Amino acid sequence: MRLFQSIGFYITLGLFFLGYTMVRAGLENDNHLFIWLGLIGIAITLIIYLFIILRNKSDKHKAENEKLKWISNLKKMGSKTTINLEETWHKQIYLNNPIENDPHESESLEAYVSPYLKKDEDTFEYIIEIPFKGNIIPYQFKARQNTTDLKIHFAIHKTTTLYTLKNEVYLDLEFLET
């Protein structure tokens, strides 16, 4: 799919420059047909980009709505467990931000590096290990706080709620969004 998107991008970009070249050539040679064909090519390119922008916004909005529905369903139907945040152990995943090493970490953090690039450089990704019914549940999330600020927020709030339903898990960390 990504290959088709990049090919489509280059075709659209080529259409834009073809239209621009046709307009320039039409103006230099006083050829109204070239001017109009160039303007049509440029207009088609702009319409395609407008369509892509609107579709991306719509997809993002749908994804956010689905996530909110999933969370609300999990809160209604799932079992609730109070989690002591001071008992959780967390590590930061390195993306574009510097790694804050944990002195108690015996293995390298590179094993947990996400393969995806992040666009928002102010966001950090974390993995929390939650003790739950004798097991440890790894929970991955994004937060705007660095590791020190995250520890402060956890110390202030002390507890949060873990919602579970079958294999779905949601840790209520909405206090980090403020």
GIBELVEN-V199527 format. One record per residue. RES is the residue in three letters. PHI is phi in whole degrees, -180 to 180 (none if undefined). PSI is psi in radians with two decimals (* if undefined). NEAR is the number of other ideal C-beta (glycine too) atoms within 12 Angstrom. Layout:
res: (RES RES)
phi: (PHI PHI)
psi: (PSI PSI)
near: (NEAR NEAR)
This chain:
res: (MET ARG LEU PHE GLN SER ILE GLY PHE TYR ILE THR LEU GLY LEU PHE PHE LEU GLY TYR THR MET VAL ARG ALA GLY LEU GLU ASN ASP ASN HIS LEU PHE ILE TRP LEU GLY LEU ILE GLY ILE ALA ILE THR LEU ILE ILE TYR LEU PHE ILE ILE LEU ARG ASN LYS SER ASP LYS HIS LYS ALA GLU ASN GLU LYS LEU LYS TRP ILE SER ASN LEU LYS LYS MET GLY SER LYS THR THR ILE ASN LEU GLU GLU THR TRP HIS LYS GLN ILE TYR LEU ASN ASN PRO ILE GLU ASN ASP PRO HIS GLU SER GLU SER LEU GLU ALA TYR VAL SER PRO TYR LEU LYS LYS ASP GLU ASP THR PHE GLU TYR ILE ILE GLU ILE PRO PHE LYS GLY ASN ILE ILE PRO TYR GLN PHE LYS ALA ARG GLN ASN THR THR ASP LEU LYS ILE HIS PHE ALA ILE HIS LYS THR THR THR LEU TYR THR LEU LYS ASN GLU VAL TYR LEU ASP LEU GLU PHE LEU GLU THR)
phi: (none -64 -64 -66 -65 -70 -64 -61 -62 -69 -65 -65 -63 -63 -64 -64 -70 -64 -63 -61 -65 -67 -64 -62 -66 -66 -70 -70 -104 54 -111 -68 -64 -65 -61 -67 -65 -64 -65 -66 -61 -66 -63 -62 -62 -65 -65 -62 -65 -62 -62 -64 -63 -66 -67 -64 -65 -65 -63 -65 -65 -63 -64 -65 -65 -64 -65 -64 -65 -62 -65 -65 -66 -66 -68 -76 -96 -82 -84 -107 -136 -82 -113 -82 -66 -74 -91 -82 -119 -132 -140 -88 -94 -79 -124 -111 -102 -66 -77 -103 -76 -95 -64 -88 -80 -91 -101 -74 -72 -62 -69 -108 -69 -76 -76 -97 -83 -106 -90 -93 -74 -89 -106 -111 -109 -132 -119 -109 -100 -104 -74 -146 52 81 -112 -114 -104 -79 -127 -104 -153 -111 -148 -83 -87 -77 -61 -65 -65 -63 -62 -65 -62 -66 -68 -70 -84 60 -133 -149 -110 -108 -104 -131 -149 56 -99 -93 -133 -138 -100 -76 -115 -66 -67 -77 -79 -86)
psi: (-0.71 -0.59 -0.76 -0.63 -0.74 -0.66 -0.76 -0.66 -0.81 -0.62 -0.78 -0.73 -0.73 -0.69 -0.67 -0.84 -0.55 -0.76 -0.76 -0.76 -0.68 -0.70 -0.79 -0.77 -0.67 -0.66 -0.68 -0.60 0.11 0.83 1.83 -0.51 -0.76 -0.69 -0.84 -0.72 -0.68 -0.76 -0.64 -0.74 -0.75 -0.73 -0.74 -0.72 -0.80 -0.66 -0.72 -0.80 -0.68 -0.75 -0.76 -0.75 -0.80 -0.66 -0.71 -0.71 -0.71 -0.75 -0.72 -0.73 -0.73 -0.74 -0.71 -0.72 -0.71 -0.69 -0.74 -0.69 -0.73 -0.76 -0.80 -0.65 -0.72 -0.65 -0.61 -0.81 -0.42 2.90 2.54 2.37 2.32 2.25 2.28 1.97 -0.40 -0.29 -0.14 2.67 2.31 2.74 2.59 2.42 2.28 2.22 -1.51 -0.04 2.70 2.57 2.33 1.87 2.47 2.16 -0.33 -0.05 2.12 -0.54 2.88 2.52 -0.26 -0.37 -0.34 0.20 2.29 2.41 -0.15 2.47 2.57 2.44 -0.58 1.86 -0.19 0.02 2.36 2.61 2.46 2.71 2.20 2.36 1.99 2.11 2.13 1.99 0.81 -0.09 2.94 2.16 2.07 2.27 2.13 2.40 2.89 2.54 2.69 -0.18 2.51 3.14 -0.70 -0.81 -0.63 -0.76 -0.65 -0.80 -0.70 -0.68 -0.62 -0.81 -0.43 -0.80 2.76 3.13 2.37 2.16 2.25 2.45 1.96 -2.06 0.12 2.39 2.35 2.14 2.14 1.72 0.57 -0.34 -0.31 -0.31 -0.24 *)
near: (7 8 9 10 14 12 13 19 18 14 18 25 19 18 26 26 18 23 29 24 20 26 26 18 19 22 17 13 13 10 16 15 15 23 23 17 22 28 23 21 28 26 19 21 26 19 18 23 20 15 16 18 14 14 15 15 14 14 14 14 14 14 14 14 14 14 15 16 15 20 24 17 17 25 22 14 17 23 19 21 22 18 30 19 31 19 19 31 22 36 33 34 30 25 24 19 25 13 21 22 16 20 7 9 19 10 11 13 24 14 13 23 20 22 11 12 12 18 10 14 14 15 22 32 34 39 31 35 23 35 20 25 13 7 12 15 25 21 31 24 28 26 33 20 28 23 27 14 19 30 25 18 26 30 15 17 24 16 21 29 26 32 31 25 20 11 9 19 29 33 39 28 32 18 20 28 13 11)
